[in-house]
Amino acid sequence: MENFKVIIVEDVPLELKGTEGIFRNEIPEAEIIGTAESETAYWRLIKQQQPDLVLLDLGLNGSTTIGVEICRQTKEAYPKIKVLIFTGEILNEKLWVDVLDAGCDGICLKSGELLTRGDVQSVMQGKRMVFNQPILEKIIDRFKHSVGAQLMRQEALVDYEIDEYDERFLRHLALGYTKDQITQLRGMPFGVKSLEKRQNELVQKLFPDGNGGMGVNATRLVVRACELRIIDIDNLHADIE
């Protein structure tokens, strides 16, 4: 790894000292040209001398949004500067999404293995989406959950013999459409009575053992479809009418 210049943005003195120690002991190629404990101090520093890397904590002076704005504005003003997030916001997943949208080159959580030479080297070599082990584990868990949900939905569509029109019918019922409104959808070749018949058939498919002796209305049918993943609750949208 070639020599490079870095600015560290961190408002907790003890954590700043630890981060400086990581660079000093594990990444000697890094020259720390300044540290900043606030947004004002950061912009003053970067105007004096541009670094190759900004190591940015997201939570500054009690705010979790300042870091995101620093990242966004840095990337807009200095596109060549690498921005690596080093944050203790280990539960605020919305914040990770925001800073990724702001253009950061990677995120390292202040837990587990912390910041490693490999993380910094990857960023300096031009890799994007560099994550350390703690955040990778969270991303993989979400990925596995998403894939598992998709597989369950595919299996449910096959097991319960759900066709395209069944799925559209159930999805629009979930969105609050009446049967009359559903018949007006483009490519929906059914009248109200045909939809009522289809609804009764769906009740028999999704409640093969009945519903404990209770009737099944449209709401209960939709809830059952959600439980079985026939309806993708994370992707509910209406078709173009």
C-alpha positions as CSV (number, residue, x, y, z in Angstrom):
1,M,0.0,0.0,0.0
2,E,1.4,3.4,-1.0
3,N,1.6,6.3,1.5
4,F,-1.5,8.3,1.9
5,K,-2.9,11.2,3.9
6,V,-5.9,10.8,6.2
7,I,-8.2,13.1,8.3
8,I,-10.0,11.4,11.2
9,V,-13.4,12.9,12.2
10,E,-14.1,11.7,15.8
11,D,-15.6,13.6,18.7
12,V,-14.8,11.2,21.5
13,P,-11.2,11.7,22.7
14,L,-10.7,8.1,23.9
15,E,-11.9,6.6,20.7
16,L,-9.8,9.1,18.7
17,K,-6.8,8.0,20.6
18,G,-7.5,4.3,19.9
19,T,-8.1,5.0,16.2
20,E,-4.8,6.9,15.9
21,G,-3.1,3.9,17.6
22,I,-4.5,1.6,14.9
23,F,-3.0,3.7,12.2
24,R,0.3,4.1,14.0
25,N,0.7,0.4,14.7
26,E,-1.0,-1.3,11.8
27,I,-1.1,1.2,8.9
28,P,2.2,3.1,9.0
29,E,1.6,4.2,5.4
30,A,-1.0,6.6,6.7
31,E,-0.1,10.1,7.5
32,I,-2.7,11.7,9.8
33,I,-2.8,15.3,8.6
34,G,-5.5,16.3,11.0
35,T,-8.3,15.3,13.3
36,A,-11.7,17.0,13.7
37,E,-14.2,16.8,16.5
38,S,-16.9,18.7,14.7
39,E,-18.3,19.6,11.3
40,T,-16.8,23.1,11.5
41,A,-13.3,21.8,12.4
42,Y,-13.5,19.3,9.6
43,W,-14.3,21.8,6.9
44,R,-11.6,24.1,8.2
45,L,-9.1,21.2,7.9
46,I,-10.0,20.0,4.5
47,K,-9.8,23.5,3.0
48,Q,-6.2,23.7,4.3
49,Q,-5.1,20.4,2.9
50,Q,-7.0,17.7,1.1
51,P,-6.5,14.1,2.3
52,D,-6.7,10.9,0.3
53,L,-9.0,9.3,2.9
54,V,-11.5,10.6,5.4
55,L,-12.2,8.3,8.3
56,L,-15.6,9.5,9.4
57,D,-17.6,8.9,12.6
58,L,-21.3,9.4,12.0
59,G,-22.3,10.4,15.5
60,L,-20.9,13.9,16.2
61,N,-21.9,16.0,19.2
62,G,-25.1,14.0,19.8
63,S,-26.2,14.1,16.1
64,T,-26.4,11.1,13.9
65,T,-27.1,13.0,10.7
66,I,-24.1,15.4,10.6
67,G,-21.8,12.6,9.5
68,V,-24.1,11.7,6.6
69,E,-24.1,15.3,5.4
70,I,-20.3,15.5,5.8
71,C,-20.0,12.4,3.6
72,R,-22.4,13.7,0.9
73,Q,-20.8,17.2,0.7
74,T,-17.3,15.8,0.7
75,K,-18.1,13.4,-2.2
76,E,-19.7,16.3,-4.1
77,A,-16.9,18.7,-3.6
78,Y,-14.0,16.3,-3.7
79,P,-15.0,13.2,-5.7
80,K,-11.5,11.6,-5.5
81,I,-11.3,11.6,-1.7
82,K,-12.2,8.2,-0.2
83,V,-14.7,8.3,2.7
84,L,-14.6,5.3,5.1
85,I,-17.3,5.3,7.8
86,F,-16.1,4.2,11.2
87,T,-19.1,4.3,13.5
88,G,-20.5,3.1,16.8
89,E,-24.0,3.3,15.4
90,I,-24.3,-0.5,15.4
91,L,-28.1,-0.7,15.5
92,N,-29.1,2.2,13.3
93,E,-29.5,0.4,9.9
94,K,-31.3,3.4,8.4
95,L,-28.2,5.5,9.0
96,W,-26.1,2.9,7.1
97,V,-28.4,3.2,4.1
98,D,-28.3,7.0,4.2
99,V,-24.6,7.1,4.2
100,L,-24.3,4.6,1.4
101,D,-26.7,6.8,-0.6
102,A,-24.4,9.7,0.3
103,G,-21.6,7.9,-1.6
104,C,-19.3,6.5,1.1
105,D,-16.7,3.9,0.1
106,G,-17.4,1.6,3.0
107,I,-18.7,1.1,6.6
108,C,-16.8,-0.4,9.5
109,L,-18.7,-0.8,12.8
110,K,-17.0,-0.2,16.1
111,S,-17.5,-3.7,17.3
112,G,-15.8,-7.0,17.0
113,E,-12.6,-6.7,14.9
114,L,-13.0,-2.9,14.6
115,L,-10.8,-1.3,11.9
116,T,-8.3,-3.4,10.1
117,R,-5.4,-2.8,7.7
118,G,-7.3,-4.9,5.1
119,D,-10.3,-2.6,5.3
120,V,-8.3,0.5,4.8
121,Q,-6.2,-1.1,2.0
122,S,-9.3,-2.2,0.1
123,V,-10.7,1.4,0.2
124,M,-7.4,2.9,-0.9
125,Q,-7.2,0.4,-3.8
126,G,-10.5,1.7,-5.1
127,K,-12.9,-1.0,-3.9
128,R,-16.5,0.1,-3.1
129,M,-18.8,-1.2,-0.4
130,V,-16.0,-2.2,2.0
131,F,-17.5,-3.6,5.2
132,N,-15.9,-5.1,8.3
133,Q,-17.0,-8.4,9.8
134,P,-19.7,-7.1,12.2
135,I,-21.7,-5.3,9.4
136,L,-21.1,-8.2,6.9
137,E,-22.7,-10.6,9.3
138,K,-25.8,-8.3,9.5
139,I,-25.9,-7.9,5.7
140,I,-25.7,-11.7,5.2
141,D,-28.4,-12.4,7.8
142,R,-30.7,-10.0,5.9
143,F,-29.8,-11.6,2.6
144,K,-30.5,-15.1,3.8
145,H,-33.8,-13.9,5.2
146,S,-34.8,-12.3,1.9
147,V,-33.8,-15.3,-0.1
148,G,-35.7,-17.6,2.3
149,A,-38.8,-15.5,2.0
150,Q,-38.6,-15.6,-1.8
151,L,-38.3,-19.4,-1.8
152,M,-41.2,-19.7,0.6
153,R,-43.3,-17.6,-1.7
154,Q,-42.4,-19.6,-4.8
155,E,-43.2,-22.8,-3.0
156,A,-46.5,-21.5,-1.8
157,L,-47.5,-20.4,-5.3
158,V,-46.9,-23.9,-6.5
159,D,-48.3,-25.8,-3.5
160,Y,-51.6,-23.9,-3.5
161,E,-51.8,-23.7,-7.3
162,I,-51.9,-19.9,-7.3
163,D,-51.9,-18.4,-10.8
164,E,-51.2,-14.8,-12.0
165,Y,-54.8,-13.7,-11.6
166,D,-55.1,-15.2,-8.1
167,E,-52.0,-13.2,-7.0
168,R,-53.2,-10.0,-8.6
169,F,-56.7,-10.4,-7.1
170,L,-55.3,-11.1,-3.6
171,R,-52.7,-8.2,-3.8
172,H,-55.4,-5.7,-4.8
173,L,-57.7,-6.9,-2.0
174,A,-54.8,-6.3,0.4
175,L,-54.5,-2.8,-1.0
176,G,-58.2,-2.1,-0.3
177,Y,-59.6,-2.4,-3.8
178,T,-63.2,-3.5,-4.2
179,K,-64.0,-6.3,-6.6
180,D,-65.6,-3.8,-8.9
181,Q,-62.4,-1.8,-8.9
182,I,-60.3,-4.9,-9.6
183,T,-62.4,-5.7,-12.6
184,Q,-61.3,-2.3,-14.1
185,L,-57.6,-3.2,-14.0
186,R,-55.9,-3.6,-17.3
187,G,-55.6,-7.2,-18.3
188,M,-58.1,-8.5,-15.7
189,P,-60.7,-10.3,-17.8
190,F,-63.2,-11.0,-15.0
191,G,-66.5,-9.6,-13.8
192,V,-67.5,-9.2,-10.2
193,K,-69.3,-12.6,-10.1
194,S,-66.2,-14.3,-11.6
195,L,-64.1,-12.7,-8.9
196,E,-66.5,-13.9,-6.2
197,K,-66.2,-17.4,-7.5
198,R,-62.4,-17.1,-7.6
199,Q,-62.5,-15.9,-4.0
200,N,-64.5,-18.9,-2.9
201,E,-62.0,-21.2,-4.7
202,L,-59.1,-19.4,-3.0
203,V,-60.8,-19.9,0.4
204,Q,-61.0,-23.7,-0.3
205,K,-57.3,-23.7,-1.4
206,L,-55.9,-21.7,1.5
207,F,-58.2,-23.2,4.2
208,P,-58.4,-26.9,3.2
209,D,-59.3,-27.8,6.8
210,G,-61.8,-25.0,7.2
211,N,-61.3,-22.0,9.5
212,G,-62.3,-23.5,12.8
213,G,-65.9,-23.4,11.8
214,M,-65.8,-19.7,11.1
215,G,-66.5,-18.0,7.8
216,V,-63.7,-16.5,5.7
217,N,-64.2,-13.0,4.5
218,A,-61.8,-11.1,2.2
219,T,-59.8,-9.7,5.0
220,R,-59.1,-13.1,6.6
221,L,-58.3,-14.5,3.1
222,V,-55.7,-11.7,2.6
223,V,-54.2,-12.3,6.0
224,R,-53.8,-16.0,5.2
225,A,-52.2,-15.2,1.9
226,C,-49.7,-13.0,3.7
227,E,-49.0,-15.7,6.3
228,L,-48.2,-18.1,3.5
229,R,-46.1,-15.6,1.6
230,I,-48.4,-15.8,-1.4
231,I,-48.5,-12.0,-1.2
232,D,-45.2,-10.3,-0.9
233,I,-46.0,-7.9,1.9
234,D,-42.7,-6.0,1.3
235,N,-43.7,-5.3,-2.3
236,L,-47.4,-4.4,-2.2
237,H,-48.2,-2.2,-5.2
238,A,-51.2,-1.6,-7.5
239,D,-51.1,-2.5,-11.1
240,I,-51.5,0.3,-13.7
241,E,-55.3,0.7,-14.2
